[in-house]
Amino acid sequence: MPFFARPHYTSDATQFIEQMRQQKPTLEAEQRAGRALLWDKQIDRQAQTEMAAGEVAQQPYVYQTHG
């Protein structure tokens, strides 16, 4: 046995997550579905290029009038 051996330690956060996973086994699948709904999107590169080309440059001081 090593000199500095300690009993197995798990943090409160880790214990909480493990307990949630045991209580709700579908949690990870639901998280992935939510991520796919909001974040995992296919990007239309052509539309993105057209949007960038149509942008108007902002003047240095936004509230300056042109008169």
C-alpha positions in Angstrom: 0.0 0.0 0.0 1.4 3.4 -0.9 2.4 5.8 1.8 -0.1 8.5 0.8 -3.0 6.2 0.0 -6.5 7.6 0.8 -9.9 6.1 0.5 -11.7 6.5 -2.8 -13.1 10.1 -2.9 -15.8 11.5 -5.1 -16.9 15.1 -4.9 -20.5 16.2 -4.1 -21.0 17.3 -7.7 -19.9 13.9 -9.0 -22.2 12.1 -6.6 -25.1 14.4 -7.6 -24.5 13.7 -11.4 -24.2 10.0 -10.8 -27.4 10.0 -8.8 -29.3 11.9 -11.5 -28.1 9.5 -14.1 -29.4 6.6 -12.0 -32.7 8.2 -11.5 -33.2 9.2 -15.1 -31.3 7.0 -17.5 -32.6 8.9 -20.6 -31.0 12.2 -19.4 -28.0 12.1 -21.7 -30.2 11.3 -24.8 -32.5 14.2 -23.9 -29.5 16.5 -23.6 -28.2 15.5 -27.0 -31.7 16.0 -28.5 -31.8 19.5 -27.0 -28.4 20.3 -28.3 -29.3 19.1 -31.8 -32.4 21.3 -31.7 -30.6 24.5 -30.8 -27.0 24.2 -31.9 -26.2 21.4 -34.3 -27.3 23.1 -37.5 -26.1 22.8 -41.1 -24.7 26.1 -42.3 -25.6 27.4 -45.8 -22.2 28.8 -46.8 -23.5 30.6 -49.8 -26.3 32.4 -47.9 -23.7 33.3 -45.2 -21.4 34.8 -47.9 -24.3 36.7 -49.5 -25.3 38.1 -46.1 -21.7 39.2 -45.4 -21.5 40.9 -48.8 -24.7 42.9 -48.2 -23.6 44.3 -44.9 -23.3 48.1 -44.6 -20.2 49.5 -42.8 -21.0 51.1 -39.5 -19.8 54.7 -39.1 -17.4 55.4 -36.2 -19.9 57.3 -34.1 -23.3 55.7 -34.5 -25.3 58.7 -33.3 -23.6 61.2 -35.6 -25.9 62.8 -38.1 -25.0 63.3 -41.7 -26.4 66.8 -42.0 
